[in-house]
Amino acid sequence: MGVTYDPTVDVLYIELSDAAQVHGEAAEGDEATVLHYDENERVVAIEVLGASERIARDRLQQVNLHVYADQRHASTA
């Protein structure tokens, strides 16, 4: 699980679960937000396209958080 920002494509990616993603679709009424689902139709990740249009780019540059299930490793940048 974690949160990452890729400035080369201006995408914020929020991983909510380690479950395998089977499909993704734009959120209702918001084409710039893509919800990714697992085989049980649970949201396992959220992708924000054009993230710098919603969040200040300097804040996005600070985002890089990975949370591991066993909680032994965590990193921020």
TORPA-4810 file (N, C-alpha, C, O; in nm, 3 decimals):
<nodes>
NODE_1_0.085_-0.117_0.000_0.000_0.000_0.000_0.089_0.123_0.000_0.201_0.118_0.051_M
NODE_2_0.041_0.230_-0.055_0.121_0.351_-0.057_0.062_0.458_-0.145_-0.041_0.440_-0.210_G
NODE_3_0.131_0.570_-0.147_0.091_0.685_-0.227_0.214_0.729_-0.305_0.321_0.750_-0.246_V
NODE_4_0.200_0.744_-0.437_0.311_0.790_-0.518_0.262_0.895_-0.617_0.145_0.897_-0.656_T
NODE_5_0.353_0.982_-0.655_0.324_1.082_-0.757_0.428_1.072_-0.865_0.548_1.072_-0.836_Y
NODE_6_0.385_1.063_-0.989_0.477_1.057_-1.103_0.464_1.188_-1.180_0.367_1.207_-1.254_D
NODE_7_0.561_1.279_-1.165_0.552_1.409_-1.231_0.565_1.401_-1.383_0.523_1.493_-1.453_P
NODE_8_0.624_1.293_-1.435_0.639_1.283_-1.580_0.506_1.267_-1.651_0.491_1.305_-1.767_T
NODE_9_0.407_1.210_-1.581_0.273_1.195_-1.639_0.166_1.265_-1.557_0.048_1.260_-1.590_V
NODE_10_0.209_1.333_-1.447_0.120_1.409_-1.359_0.007_1.322_-1.304_-0.111_1.357_-1.313_D
NODE_11_0.046_1.207_-1.246_-0.052_1.114_-1.190_-0.020_1.084_-1.044_0.093_1.050_-1.009_V
NODE_12_-0.123_1.097_-0.960_-0.114_1.059_-0.820_-0.178_0.922_-0.808_-0.291_0.901_-0.854_L
NODE_13_-0.107_0.827_-0.747_-0.157_0.690_-0.737_-0.165_0.652_-0.590_-0.065_0.659_-0.518_Y
NODE_14_-0.283_0.613_-0.546_-0.306_0.576_-0.407_-0.345_0.429_-0.404_-0.452_0.391_-0.450_I
NODE_15_-0.256_0.347_-0.351_-0.282_0.204_-0.342_-0.339_0.173_-0.205_-0.274_0.200_-0.103_E
NODE_16_-0.458_0.118_-0.200_-0.528_0.091_-0.075_-0.512_-0.052_-0.028_-0.533_-0.082_0.090_L
NODE_17_-0.476_-0.140_-0.119_-0.467_-0.282_-0.088_-0.364_-0.347_-0.178_-0.335_-0.298_-0.287_S
NODE_18_-0.309_-0.457_-0.133_-0.216_-0.535_-0.214_-0.289_-0.634_-0.305_-0.225_-0.707_-0.380_D
NODE_19_-0.420_-0.636_-0.299_-0.499_-0.728_-0.381_-0.479_-0.698_-0.529_-0.458_-0.583_-0.569_A
NODE_20_-0.486_-0.802_-0.610_-0.470_-0.785_-0.754_-0.584_-0.703_-0.813_-0.700_-0.722_-0.778_A
NODE_21_-0.549_-0.613_-0.902_-0.649_-0.531_-0.971_-0.699_-0.607_-1.093_-0.621_-0.660_-1.171_Q
NODE_22_-0.831_-0.611_-1.108_-0.884_-0.681_-1.225_-0.944_-0.585_-1.327_-0.954_-0.619_-1.445_V
NODE_23_-0.984_-0.467_-1.284_-1.031_-0.367_-1.379_-1.035_-0.230_-1.313_-1.034_-0.217_-1.191_H
NODE_24_-1.041_-0.128_-1.398_-1.050_0.008_-1.350_-1.149_0.086_-1.434_-1.173_0.054_-1.550_G
NODE_25_-1.206_0.188_-1.374_-1.301_0.272_-1.448_-1.303_0.411_-1.387_-1.274_0.429_-1.268_E
NODE_26_-1.337_0.508_-1.469_-1.345_0.646_-1.421_-1.455_0.657_-1.315_-1.561_0.594_-1.326_A
NODE_27_-1.428_0.737_-1.215_-1.527_0.761_-1.111_-1.646_0.833_-1.172_-1.630_0.913_-1.264_A
NODE_28_-1.763_0.806_-1.121_-1.884_0.868_-1.173_-1.875_1.020_-1.161_-1.854_1.074_-1.052_E
NODE_29_-1.890_1.089_-1.273_-1.887_1.234_-1.276_-1.747_1.295_-1.269_-1.734_1.416_-1.257_G
NODE_30_-1.642_1.211_-1.277_-1.505_1.263_-1.267_-1.412_1.176_-1.352_-1.357_1.078_-1.303_D
NODE_31_-1.396_1.212_-1.476_-1.314_1.134_-1.569_-1.166_1.134_-1.531_-1.091_1.048_-1.579_E
NODE_32_-1.122_1.226_-1.447_-0.981_1.235_-1.410_-0.947_1.148_-1.290_-0.830_1.142_-1.250_A
NODE_33_-1.044_1.081_-1.232_-1.020_0.991_-1.120_-1.059_0.850_-1.163_-1.172_0.825_-1.202_T
NODE_34_-0.962_0.760_-1.154_-0.986_0.622_-1.195_-0.983_0.533_-1.072_-0.888_0.537_-0.993_V
NODE_35_-1.088_0.455_-1.055_-1.096_0.361_-0.945_-1.059_0.222_-0.997_-1.108_0.179_-1.101_L
NODE_36_-0.971_0.155_-0.925_-0.928_0.020_-0.963_-0.988_-0.078_-0.863_-0.984_-0.056_-0.742_H
NODE_37_-1.043_-0.188_-0.915_-1.116_-0.285_-0.834_-1.049_-0.422_-0.835_-0.978_-0.457_-0.928_Y
NODE_38_-1.073_-0.498_-0.726_-1.026_-0.636_-0.722_-1.139_-0.729_-0.769_-1.244_-0.682_-0.812_D
NODE_39_-1.117_-0.857_-0.761_-1.215_-0.953_-0.811_-1.346_-0.951_-0.733_-1.447_-1.002_-0.781_E
NODE_40_-1.345_-0.893_-0.612_-1.467_-0.883_-0.530_-1.533_-0.745_-0.541_-1.620_-0.710_-0.461_N
NODE_41_-1.489_-0.667_-0.641_-1.544_-0.533_-0.667_-1.514_-0.433_-0.555_-1.588_-0.337_-0.536_E
NODE_42_-1.406_-0.456_-0.482_-1.362_-0.360_-0.380_-1.259_-0.268_-0.444_-1.176_-0.311_-0.524_R
NODE_43_-1.264_-0.140_-0.408_-1.166_-0.045_-0.459_-1.032_-0.076_-0.392_-1.021_-0.076_-0.270_V
NODE_44_-0.930_-0.102_-0.475_-0.797_-0.133_-0.423_-0.696_-0.023_-0.455_-0.586_-0.022_-0.400_V
NODE_45_-0.733_0.068_-0.546_-0.643_0.179_-0.579_-0.722_0.293_-0.642_-0.828_0.273_-0.702_A
NODE_46_-0.668_0.412_-0.627_-0.728_0.532_-0.686_-0.617_0.604_-0.762_-0.508_0.625_-0.709_I
NODE_47_-0.646_0.640_-0.884_-0.550_0.710_-0.969_-0.609_0.847_-1.003_-0.721_0.856_-1.052_E
NODE_48_-0.533_0.952_-0.977_-0.579_1.088_-1.006_-0.496_1.141_-1.123_-0.377_1.168_-1.109_V
NODE_49_-0.560_1.155_-1.238_-0.494_1.206_-1.358_-0.493_1.358_-1.354_-0.588_1.420_-1.307_L
NODE_50_-0.385_1.418_-1.401_-0.375_1.564_-1.396_-0.377_1.614_-1.253_-0.441_1.715_-1.222_G
NODE_51_-0.306_1.544_-1.167_-0.310_1.572_-1.023_-0.271_1.715_-0.988_-0.325_1.772_-0.894_A
NODE_52_-0.177_1.774_-1.063_-0.131_1.909_-1.030_-0.238_2.015_-1.055_-0.224_2.129_-1.011_S
NODE_53_-0.344_1.979_-1.125_-0.455_2.072_-1.144_-0.544_2.076_-1.021_-0.627_2.166_-1.006_E
NODE_54_-0.529_1.978_-0.931_-0.611_1.968_-0.810_-0.532_1.994_-0.682_-0.586_2.040_-0.582_R
NODE_55_-0.401_1.962_-0.688_-0.316_1.973_-0.570_-0.191_2.050_-0.613_-0.138_2.028_-0.722_I
NODE_56_-0.145_2.140_-0.528_-0.026_2.220_-0.561_0.091_2.128_-0.593_0.119_2.034_-0.519_A
NODE_57_0.159_2.156_-0.703_0.269_2.070_-0.751_0.379_2.054_-0.646_0.437_1.946_-0.635_R
NODE_58_0.409_2.159_-0.568_0.514_2.145_-0.466_0.475_2.043_-0.360_0.562_1.975_-0.305_D
NODE_59_0.348_2.032_-0.330_0.302_1.930_-0.234_0.309_1.791_-0.296_0.344_1.694_-0.228_R
NODE_60_0.277_1.782_-0.422_0.282_1.653_-0.490_0.425_1.601_-0.496_0.448_1.480_-0.484_L
NODE_61_0.521_1.690_-0.514_0.662_1.649_-0.522_0.708_1.582_-0.393_0.805_1.506_-0.394_Q
NODE_62_0.641_1.610_-0.283_0.678_1.554_-0.153_0.614_1.418_-0.128_0.651_1.348_-0.034_Q
NODE_63_0.520_1.379_-0.211_0.446_1.255_-0.190_0.525_1.134_-0.237_0.565_1.126_-0.354_V
NODE_64_0.548_1.043_-0.149_0.604_0.913_-0.182_0.605_0.832_-0.054_0.705_0.829_0.018_N
NODE_65_0.496_0.766_-0.026_0.480_0.692_0.098_0.444_0.549_0.066_0.351_0.522_-0.009_L
NODE_66_0.518_0.458_0.123_0.491_0.316_0.105_0.469_0.255_0.243_0.554_0.269_0.331_H
NODE_67_0.358_0.188_0.261_0.328_0.121_0.386_0.323_-0.028_0.358_0.247_-0.074_0.273_V
NODE_68_0.403_-0.102_0.429_0.410_-0.245_0.408_0.321_-0.316_0.508_0.308_-0.273_0.623_Y
NODE_69_0.260_-0.424_0.466_0.165_-0.498_0.549_0.224_-0.538_0.683_0.153_-0.539_0.783_A
NODE_70_0.352_-0.572_0.686_0.411_-0.616_0.813_0.461_-0.499_0.898_0.509_-0.520_1.009_D
NODE_71_0.450_-0.377_0.846_0.485_-0.255_0.916_0.633_-0.247_0.957_0.669_-0.164_1.040_Q
NODE_72_0.719_-0.332_0.901_0.862_-0.325_0.933_0.934_-0.223_0.849_1.042_-0.177_0.885_R
NODE_73_0.874_-0.186_0.735_0.940_-0.093_0.644_0.844_0.020_0.608_0.728_-0.004_0.573_H
NODE_74_0.891_0.138_0.616_0.813_0.254_0.569_0.912_0.359_0.523_1.016_0.379_0.585_A
NODE_75_0.878_0.426_0.414_0.968_0.530_0.364_0.888_0.648_0.315_0.778_0.632_0.263_S
NODE_76_0.944_0.765_0.332_0.885_0.886_0.278_0.995_0.962_0.207_1.112_0.952_0.244_T
NODE_77_0.958_1.036_0.107_1.056_1.117_0.034_1.008_1.259_0.028_1.075_1.345_-0.029_A
</nodes>
